[in-house]
Amino acid sequence: MAGNRRWIGRFGMGAVALSGVLASVGVANTSAGAATPPTSVTTHSTVAYDCRTTVQQGFHPVVYSRDFDVTAPASVAAGAEFDVTLDPTPITAFAEYNQTVTDVQVAYAIPRDAKVKSYSLVGGSGLGAAFTWVEERDDALVVRSSGPFTGGVEFDLPSLSVHLKAGKKAGAVVFAPGGRSYVEPGFGWFRYQPILNEWGPFQCFPDPALPPVELARVTVTK
């Protein structure tokens, strides 16, 4: 299968990235006698990004937003293990300004008050021969796909499934979009602009002028 890659993650487990289908790290605890998984709910959120792109070597602002569906338990017991799935909605790049798109990435902040045990990429469509993988960057997990993708044609990045262990204290585990600046983007790609016949970046991070978006909140109970 084209585009396979093996690497060792920060959480001490190997990973195999499969182009547009599955990338897995570690295995969840499925031993006999494990507690029944908590009931999960799905939350739909819209993230407004502060974006920029290049036009004739100069940066120009862009208004952009992305939708996410996140499935997570409403609550878990302290110290319990649980799963969260972060699913970005499909992408159709505006062909007039994005004839070809490469190196697509979307970042998710690593939550506090929980330990990431493993993660995997599930599903995805329209990815063709693109190599898709998870990159650990500071305090974020970044889903990246090499492309190339054709402007005007829909593609869907895989969902990021994360297996976590809650902390020992009561509180909340909050899931949020990642990205802190244009150089550490929460979303973006590299594109060919056919009108100007030039390649350039499309770089986005959550708009700091707006209230932070919570993709999901898991209450931890004693």
C-alpha positions in Angstrom: 0.0 0.0 0.0 1.4 3.4 -1.0 2.3 5.9 1.6 2.8 3.8 4.6 5.1 5.1 7.3 6.2 3.8 10.7 7.2 6.0 13.6 7.5 6.1 17.4 5.3 8.7 19.2 5.8 10.7 22.4 3.4 8.4 24.2 5.8 5.4 23.8 3.9 3.4 21.2 4.5 2.6 17.5 2.2 3.8 14.7 1.4 2.8 11.2 -0.2 5.4 9.0 -2.3 4.0 6.1 -3.2 6.4 3.3 -6.7 7.7 3.9 -7.9 4.6 5.8 -6.4 4.0 9.2 -3.4 5.1 11.4 -3.2 3.5 14.8 -1.1 3.9 17.9 -1.4 1.4 20.8 -4.4 -0.6 21.9 -7.1 0.3 24.3 -7.5 -1.8 27.5 -10.0 -4.5 26.7 -9.2 -7.0 29.4 -11.9 -9.0 31.0 -13.8 -7.3 33.8 -13.2 -3.8 32.4 -15.9 -1.3 33.3 -18.7 -0.7 30.8 -17.9 2.3 28.6 -19.8 5.4 29.4 -22.6 6.6 27.0 -21.2 9.1 24.5 -22.8 12.2 23.0 -21.9 14.0 19.8 -21.4 17.8 19.8 -21.3 20.0 16.6 -19.1 23.0 16.8 -18.0 25.8 14.4 -14.5 27.2 14.8 -13.7 30.6 13.4 -10.1 31.0 12.3 -7.8 33.9 11.8 -6.3 33.1 8.4 -3.8 34.5 5.9 -2.5 33.6 2.5 0.0 35.0 0.0 -0.8 37.1 -3.0 2.3 38.1 -5.1 4.6 37.5 -2.1 2.5 39.6 0.3 0.2 38.3 3.1 -3.5 39.0 2.9 -6.2 38.2 5.6 -8.9 35.6 4.9 -12.1 34.9 6.8 -12.6 31.2 7.2 -14.4 28.7 9.5 -14.5 24.9 9.9 -17.1 22.6 11.5 -16.4 19.6 13.8 -18.5 16.8 15.2 -16.9 15.4 18.4 -18.2 12.3 20.2 -17.3 11.9 23.8 -18.9 10.7 27.1 -20.7 13.4 29.1 -19.0 12.2 32.3 -16.5 9.6 33.5 -15.3 8.5 36.9 -11.9 9.8 38.1 -9.1 7.5 36.9 -11.4 5.9 34.2 -10.3 5.3 30.6 -12.5 6.7 27.8 -12.6 7.4 24.1 -13.2 10.6 22.1 -13.6 10.9 18.4 -12.9 14.3 16.6 -14.4 14.4 13.1 -13.8 17.4 10.8 -16.4 18.0 8.2 -15.4 17.4 4.5 -13.4 20.0 2.6 -14.0 21.5 -0.8 -11.3 24.0 -1.7 -12.5 27.0 -3.8 -11.0 26.0 -7.2 -10.6 29.6 -8.5 -7.9 30.2 -5.8 -6.9 26.6 -4.9 -6.4 24.7 -8.1 -4.2 22.2 -6.3 -3.9 21.7 -2.5 -1.2 19.9 -0.7 -0.1 19.4 3.0 -3.5 19.8 4.6 -3.4 19.9 8.4 -5.8 20.2 11.3 -4.7 20.5 14.9 -6.4 19.5 18.1 -5.2 20.7 21.5 -4.1 17.9 23.8 -6.5 18.3 26.8 -5.4 18.9 30.3 -6.5 16.8 33.3 -6.3 13.6 31.2 -3.5 11.4 29.9 -3.5 10.4 26.2 -3.0 6.6 26.1 -3.3 6.0 22.3 -4.8 7.5 19.2 -5.8 6.4 15.7 -7.1 7.8 12.4 -10.3 6.3 11.2 -12.2 6.6 7.9 -11.7 9.5 5.5 -12.7 9.7 1.8 -11.5 11.2 -1.4 -7.9 11.0 -0.3 -6.6 9.2 -3.3 -2.9 8.3 -2.9 -2.3 10.9 -0.2 -0.3 9.8 2.8 -2.2 10.8 6.0 -0.6 10.6 9.5 -0.7 12.1 13.0 2.1 14.5 14.1 2.7 15.5 17.7 3.5 19.2 18.0 4.0 20.8 21.4 0.5 20.7 23.0 -1.4 19.5 20.0 -2.1 16.4 17.9 -2.0 17.3 14.2 -3.7 15.3 11.5 -1.8 15.9 8.2 -2.4 14.7 4.7 0.1 15.1 1.9 -2.4 15.4 -1.0 -2.4 16.5 -3.8 -6.1 17.4 -3.8 -8.0 19.1 -6.7 -9.8 22.3 -6.0 -13.6 22.0 -6.3 -13.5 18.3 -5.4 -14.6 17.2 -1.9 -12.3 15.2 0.3 -12.7 14.2 3.9 -9.8 13.9 6.4 -10.0 10.9 8.7 -11.4 11.3 12.2 -9.0 11.3 15.1 -9.9 8.8 17.8 -8.2 9.3 21.1 -8.1 6.9 24.1 -7.5 8.7 27.4 -7.3 8.2 31.1 -9.0 10.7 33.4 -7.1 12.2 36.3 -7.7 11.3 39.9 -9.5 14.4 40.8 -13.0 15.6 40.0 -13.1 18.3 37.3 -13.4 18.5 33.5 -11.5 17.4 30.5 -11.9 20.0 27.7 -11.3 19.3 24.0 -10.5 22.3 21.9 -9.1 23.2 18.4 -5.3 23.5 18.3 -3.1 26.1 16.8 -1.5 29.2 18.3 -0.3 31.3 15.4 0.2 31.3 11.6 3.5 29.4 12.0 1.8 26.8 14.4 -1.5 26.6 12.5 -4.7 25.0 13.7 -5.7 24.5 10.1 -4.2 25.1 6.7 -2.6 23.9 3.5 -0.3 24.8 0.6 -2.0 25.7 -2.6 -1.5 26.6 -6.2 -3.3 29.8 -7.2 -4.0 29.6 -10.9 -4.9 33.3 -11.5 -1.6 34.5 -10.3 0.3 31.3 -11.3 1.9 31.0 -7.8 2.2 28.6 -4.9 1.6 29.8 -1.4 0.4 28.9 2.1 -3.0 29.1 3.6 -2.4 29.4 7.4 -5.1 29.6 10.1 -5.4 29.5 13.9 -8.4 30.0 16.2 -9.4 33.6 16.1 -8.0 35.1 19.4 -10.5 37.9 19.2 -13.4 35.5 19.8 -14.3 33.4 22.9 -12.5 30.0 22.8 -14.5 27.1 21.3 -15.0 23.9 23.3 -15.3 21.0 21.0 -16.4 18.8 23.9 -16.3 18.7 27.7 -16.1 15.5 29.8 -17.0 15.9 33.4 -14.8 13.9 35.8 -16.6 12.7 38.9 -15.2 11.1 42.1 
